[in-house]
Amino acid sequence: MRAFDTSSIVYAWDNYPIEQFPRLWEWIGQQCASGEVAMSVVALDEVVHVSPECCRWLNAAAITKLPVTNAIVQMALEIKASLGIENQYGIGVGENDLFIVATASTNHCGLISNEAVQQNLPSAKSKYKMPAVCAMPGVGVNCISFLDYLRLSNTVFG
């Protein structure tokens, strides 16, 4: 199973309009209904604010909603501590990002995120973006972009 991050599903929604790419969205709908893809309730809450239509579509597609559990909160706190974030978040991951990554890690699923991969990691871990956080020891989340998700599916839309 993989989990969508807000950035990846909003990217798809904005760049592959359902009216022009109906087969893509039929396939994503099947992925949602079968449980192949899911979404953290934290990410879904972000989507409703950024793209209400996309959120309605995801709910209609019966996407599996991964709730925040005590284990996820604990994991998010551990990641935050390993990043050296004390009180304020900076230019790296934010609090919601930590919950989204912790949800993927705790549920043993990959993450589909369109956050940019940092080719050269900053010396301060507090500046790590989601893909770098996913790759940290103890987190172990395979993080791929939406386009990589499509490529790995080997599905032909046409």
JOLIN-V964603 format. One record per pair of residues at least 12 apart in sequence whose ideal C-beta (glycine too) atoms are under 10 Angstrom apart, sorted by the first residue. I is the first residue (numbers start at 1). GAP is how many residues later the second one is. Records with the same first field share a line. If there is no record, write none. Layout:
I: GAP + GAP
This chain:
1: 30 + 33 + 34 + 35 + 36 + 37 + 63 + 65 + 103 + 106 + 107 + 108 + 109
2: 29 + 34 + 35 + 36 + 37 + 102 + 107 + 108 + 109 + 110 + 139 + 140 + 141 + 142 + 147 + 150
3: 34 + 35 + 36 + 37 + 40 + 60 + 61 + 63 + 97 + 98 + 100 + 101 + 104 + 106 + 107 + 108 + 109 + 110 + 138
4: 24 + 27 + 28 + 33 + 34 + 35 + 36 + 39 + 40 + 43 + 54 + 59 + 96 + 107 + 108 + 109 + 110 + 142 + 145
5: 34 + 35 + 37 + 38 + 41 + 42 + 91 + 92 + 95 + 96 + 98 + 99 + 106 + 107 + 108 + 109 + 110 + 125 + 129 + 138 + 140 + 141
6: 33 + 34 + 36 + 37 + 38 + 39 + 40 + 41 + 42 + 43 + 44 + 45 + 48 + 90 + 91 + 94 + 107 + 108 + 109
7: 36 + 39 + 40 + 43 + 90 + 93 + 105 + 106 + 107 + 108 + 109 + 123 + 138 + 139
8: 29 + 31 + 35 + 103 + 104 + 105 + 106 + 107 + 135 + 136 + 137 + 138 + 139 + 140 + 141
9: 19 + 28 + 30 + 34 + 35 + 37 + 38 + 41 + 42 + 45 + 46 + 48 + 49 + 54 + 103 + 104 + 105 + 137
10: 33 + 36 + 37 + 40 + 41 + 44 + 45 + 104 + 136
11: 101 + 102 + 103 + 134 + 135 + 136
12: 12 + 13 + 16 + 42 + 100 + 102 + 134 + 135 + 137 + 138
13: 12 + 15 + 34 + 37 + 38 + 40 + 41 + 42 + 44 + 45
14: 36 + 37 + 40
15: 99 + 131 + 132
16: 12 + 130 + 134 + 141
18: 35 + 36 + 39
21: 136
22: 135
23: 132 + 133 + 134 + 135
24: 126 + 131 + 133
25: 32 + 36 + 132
26: 35 + 131
27: 123 + 126 + 128 + 130
28: 29 + 30 + 33 + 35 + 118 + 121 + 122 + 125
29: 28 + 29 + 31 + 32 + 33 + 34
30: 31 + 125
31: 30 + 32 + 118 + 122 + 124
32: 25 + 26 + 27 + 28 + 29 + 30 + 31 + 32
33: 28 + 29 + 30 + 31
34: 28 + 30
35: 27 + 28 + 29
36: 28 + 73 + 117
37: 21 + 24 + 26 + 27 + 72 + 73 + 75 + 112
38: 25 + 26 + 27 + 28 + 65 + 66 + 69 + 71
39: 16 + 19 + 24 + 25 + 26 + 27 + 61 + 64 + 73
40: 25 + 26 + 27 + 28 + 32 + 56 + 59 + 60 + 61 + 62 + 63 + 64 + 67 + 71
41: 24 + 25 + 26 + 27 + 58 + 59 + 62
42: 24 + 25 + 26 + 30 + 34 + 53 + 54 + 55 + 56 + 57 + 58 + 60 + 61
43: 15 + 22 + 23 + 53 + 54 + 56 + 57 + 60 + 61 + 68 + 70
44: 14 + 15 + 19 + 21 + 22
45: 20 + 51
46: 50 + 51 + 54
47: 12
64: 43 + 45
66: 34 + 37 + 38 + 40 + 41 + 43
67: 36
68: 31 + 34 + 35 + 38
69: 33 + 34 + 37 + 38
70: 36
71: 31 + 32 + 34 + 35 + 36
72: 26 + 27 + 28 + 29 + 30 + 31 + 32 + 33 + 34 + 35
73: 25 + 26 + 29 + 33
74: 28 + 32
75: 23 + 24 + 26 + 27 + 28 + 29 + 30 + 31 + 63 + 64
76: 19 + 20 + 21 + 22 + 23 + 24 + 25 + 26 + 27 + 29 + 30
77: 21 + 25
78: 20 + 24 + 27 + 60 + 61
79: 14 + 18 + 19 + 20 + 22 + 23 + 26 + 46 + 49 + 54 + 55 + 57 + 59 + 60
80: 13 + 15 + 18 + 22 + 46 + 53
82: 43 + 46 + 51 + 54 + 55 + 56 + 57
83: 15 + 41 + 42 + 43 + 44 + 45 + 49 + 50 + 53
84: 40 + 41 + 42 + 43 + 44
85: 13 + 39 + 40 + 41 + 43
86: 40
88: 38
89: 37
90: 32 + 34 + 36 + 37
91: 31 + 33 + 35 + 36 + 37 + 38
92: 26 + 30 + 32 + 33 + 34 + 35 + 36 + 37 + 38 + 40 + 41
93: 22 + 32 + 33 + 34 + 35 + 36 + 37 + 39 + 40 + 41
94: 36
97: 16 + 18 + 31 + 32 + 33 + 36
98: 32 + 35
100: 13 + 30 + 33 + 34 + 41
101: 12 + 29 + 30 + 32 + 33 + 35 + 38 + 40 + 42
102: 31 + 37 + 39
103: 38
104: 26 + 30 + 35 + 36 + 37 + 38 + 39
105: 28 + 29 + 31 + 33 + 34 + 35 + 36
106: 35
107: 34
108: 32 + 33
109: 32 + 33
110: 24 + 31 + 32 + 33 + 34 + 39 + 42
111: 19 + 20 + 22 + 23 + 30 + 31 + 32 + 33
112: 30 + 31 + 32 + 33 + 34 + 35 + 36 + 37 + 38
113: 16 + 17 + 18 + 20 + 21 + 28 + 30 + 31 + 32 + 33 + 36
114: 16 + 17 + 30 + 31 + 32 + 33 + 34 + 35
115: 14 + 15 + 16 + 17 + 18 + 19 + 28 + 30
116: 13 + 14 + 15 + 29
117: 12 + 13 + 14 + 15 + 18 + 26 + 27 + 28
118: 12 + 13 + 14
121: 14
129: 14
130: 13
131: 12 + 13 + 14
